Every structure is written in C-alpha cells, then in structure tokens.
C-alpha cells in the first residue's frame, strides 16, 4: 500500500478522533492530580478524597471495558464511542460545576498548561473546560467519520480466529 493511499483511508478521521479521546482521558487524570488542593478545598475533603475520585476514573475505565465491548457489538462501535465521548464532556464541564465530591465522582504540553494555571493562581476550572471543548470538537469529528461495518463477509469470517467457548464475563 502506498503511503499516499494510507492517508486517504476512509476511517482515518475515526482513528484520529479515537486516539484524541485516549489522549484526553490522560488529560483528565493529570488535571485532577495537579489540582488536588483546589478540588479538595472546593469539595470539603482532603487530598485522599480527590485520590478516590482519580481512582474512580480508573475503576470506571476498567469496568467499562468489560461491558462496552459487548454493547459495541450489539449497537455498533460508533454509537458506543460517541456515548463515551459524551460522558467525558459531562465530566470535564461537570467537575468545575460540581457542588461536592459526591457529584464530582459521577463526573507533555498539557501538564505545563495546568502548571502555569496553578502558578499564576488562575481558576483551576479552565484546566477542565479546555479539554471539555476539545472533546466537543472530537465529537464533531467523530460524527463526520466513517466507521467500519458491523457485518463481516462470510469468506473473511472463516479465516478469523474463533473462540472455542463463551467468555466468562464475571472474571
């Protein structure tokens, strides 16, 4: 495959949008970790309470991996990815607006930007709003993207590795 043809791939926008989403997921953890003091003060807790919030993001990611693969197979990749991006948008705009930790729990350049905001005593919420806006842009990009079909040609399906038994979802 020529290099020019690879950049004209029909799913390139979807791939870019998905990788931007992974990047912004990392941004969410960095943002919370670098703003622990401000968030602890806002939510009336200590840094351990904010650490629980950060671990909740990891736990949510772990649990979602178990279920969203099956949901994606049933409803399509695009709808599940857009749902995930929508939840991140709620998270990034919801944290600065959250009145307490309980509500918040439901919700290489970037760390330098957040550090600058902290050192300049600029409201920590901007560190959440900027990635929230980026997720809105990623959503628009994904809405315009083509995704592969859920249907697979029978001749190709025979060549794919097959499972001998059903997976144990509870493991």
C-alpha distance (Angstrom), angle and dihedral (degrees) to the residues before:
residue distance angle dihedral
X1 . . .
X2 3.77 . .
X3 3.76 119.3 .
X4 3.83 92.6 -117.8
X5 3.79 91.3 53.3
X6 3.82 90.7 52.4
X7 3.82 90.5 58.6
X8 3.82 90.6 50.7
X9 3.81 92.2 56.5
X10 3.82 110.9 140.3
X11 3.80 93.6 -128.2
X12 3.82 98.2 46.6
X13 3.82 93.8 108.2
X14 3.79 90.7 51.7
X15 3.81 91.3 49.9
X16 3.81 92.1 49.0
X17 3.81 91.1 47.6
X18 3.81 92.9 49.8
X19 3.80 93.3 48.7
X20 3.80 90.7 47.8
X21 3.81 86.9 53.8
X22 3.81 90.7 54.5
X23 3.79 89.7 49.4
X24 3.80 91.3 50.6
X25 3.81 90.0 49.0
X26 3.79 87.6 61.0
X27 3.78 88.8 47.2
X28 3.81 89.7 57.9
X29 3.80 92.5 56.6
X30 3.81 92.9 44.4
X31 3.79 91.2 48.9
X32 3.79 94.0 52.0
X33 3.81 93.3 44.6
X34 3.80 93.8 49.6
X35 3.80 93.0 46.7
X36 3.80 98.8 44.7
X37 3.80 94.5 122.3
X38 3.80 95.3 49.8
X39 3.80 92.5 44.0
X40 3.81 92.4 46.4
X41 3.80 89.6 52.8
X42 3.81 92.5 46.7
X43 3.81 94.1 48.6
X44 3.82 96.2 39.7
X45 3.79 95.0 -118.5
X46 3.79 138.1 102.6
X47 3.80 131.8 -104.2
X48 3.81 89.6 -85.7
X49 3.81 89.2 61.8
X50 3.80 90.4 53.5
X51 3.81 89.4 46.1
X52 3.82 86.6 57.5
X53 3.79 88.5 53.0
X54 3.81 90.5 51.7
X55 3.80 91.5 47.8
X56 3.81 87.8 49.8
X57 3.80 88.6 62.3
X58 3.81 90.3 54.1
X59 3.78 92.4 45.2
X60 3.80 91.1 48.7
X61 3.79 89.8 51.0
X62 3.81 91.2 49.6
X63 3.80 93.9 48.6
X64 3.80 92.9 44.3
X65 3.81 91.2 55.2
X66 3.81 89.1 60.0
X67 3.79 95.0 53.4
X68 3.77 109.8 24.2
X69 3.81 94.2 64.1
X70 3.80 89.7 62.4
X71 3.81 91.6 41.3
X72 3.81 89.3 49.7
X73 3.80 90.5 53.0
X74 3.79 90.1 52.0
X75 3.82 102.0 40.9
X76 3.80 102.6 22.2
X77 3.78 135.1 -96.4
X78 3.77 95.5 -96.9
X79 3.80 96.3 57.3
X80 3.82 92.9 46.8
X81 3.81 93.1 47.7
X82 3.81 90.9 48.8
X83 3.82 89.1 49.5
X84 3.81 90.1 53.0
X85 3.79 92.4 48.2
X86 3.81 90.1 48.4
X87 3.81 90.4 53.0
X88 3.80 90.5 51.7
X89 3.81 90.0 50.7
X90 3.82 88.6 53.7
X91 3.81 89.1 48.3
X92 3.80 96.5 50.9
X93 3.79 95.2 45.3
X94 3.81 93.5 35.4
X95 3.82 99.6 55.7
X96 3.84 95.2 63.6
X97 3.81 89.9 44.6
X98 3.81 95.8 45.4
X99 3.80 114.2 113.9
X100 3.84 94.9 -155.4
X101 3.79 145.3 5.6
X102 3.80 94.4 -94.5
X103 3.80 91.1 58.9
X104 3.80 90.9 42.7
X105 3.80 90.2 54.3
X106 3.81 88.5 62.9
X107 3.61 91.1 55.1
X108 24.31 141.7 43.0
X109 3.90 79.8 -157.4
X110 3.71 98.3 10.3
X111 3.82 96.7 59.5
X112 3.80 87.7 50.2
X113 3.81 90.2 52.6
X114 3.79 91.2 50.1
X115 3.81 90.3 46.5
X116 3.78 89.6 51.3
X117 3.80 90.7 51.4
X118 3.80 90.3 50.2
X119 3.80 95.3 46.3
X120 3.80 91.4 46.4
X121 3.83 91.5 49.3
X122 3.81 90.1 -122.6
X123 3.81 116.2 157.6
X124 3.83 110.0 -80.5
X125 3.82 90.4 -137.1
X126 3.80 91.0 78.9
X127 3.80 87.3 66.2
X128 3.82 86.5 60.9
X129 3.80 99.1 38.9
X130 3.81 95.3 53.3
X131 3.85 93.7 58.1
X132 3.82 88.8 41.2
X133 3.80 89.3 58.5
X134 3.81 89.1 46.3
X135 3.82 89.5 53.5
X136 3.80 89.6 52.1
X137 3.81 87.7 53.8
X138 3.83 90.7 46.8
X139 3.83 88.3 51.4
X140 3.78 90.9 53.4
X141 3.81 89.5 48.0
X142 3.81 91.4 50.3
X143 3.80 92.0 47.4
X144 3.81 88.7 58.0
X145 3.83 93.1 44.7
X146 3.77 128.6 100.4
X147 3.79 116.8 -128.1
X148 3.80 126.4 -160.1
X149 3.77 116.7 -95.6
X150 3.78 119.0 -98.1
X151 3.79 89.2 -134.4
X152 3.80 118.6 87.2
X153 3.80 125.5 -157.2
X154 3.83 108.9 -107.5
X155 3.81 92.6 -127.9
X156 3.79 91.2 54.3
X157 3.81 92.6 43.9
X158 3.82 91.3 59.0
X159 3.82 89.8 58.1
X160 3.81 94.0 51.3
X161 3.81 119.1 94.1
X162 3.79 111.8 -97.4
X163 3.81 129.8 -147.7
X164 3.80 116.6 -120.2
X165 3.80 94.0 -150.5
X166 3.77 140.9 13.5
X167 3.81 115.3 -84.8
X168 3.78 118.1 -107.4
X169 3.80 100.8 -116.3
X170 3.80 93.5 -167.5
X171 3.81 93.9 62.0
